[in-house]
């Protein structure tokens, strides 16, 4: 888990999940549309499979940039498409 210093007005878990999901969709990458996002008291858990470490990093960076995210649990797996 990565703790973040993201000082903002706290959102409820449902709103935070929605904000993170929208941020991932804004990246306009098919692999990120499949990522499952869950929030619990400001801690975001991302789960799923992506095809490269680069996509994993893009996902993590996008989640961290959402105001209200105080910690991130990365459960993403990288699986080669070959």
C-alpha positions, 0 to 999 in steps of 0.5 A: 500500500502506498500512502499519499498526501492528498489533502482535500475534502473527503469524499464518500467511498462511492464518489471516490470510486466514480472519480477514479474510474472516470480518471481511468476512462479519460486515459482512453486505453482499453486495458484500463477500462477493465480495471476494478476500482474499490474505495474504503475510507479514502484507500483505493484498491485497483485490481485486474490484469494489464498487458504491460508494466507501462499500463500498470504505471499509467493506472497507478499514476491516474489513481494517485492524481485523484483528489481524495485518494489517501492510499493506494493498494495495487493488486494489478497483474501484468500478463503478456499477450503472447 
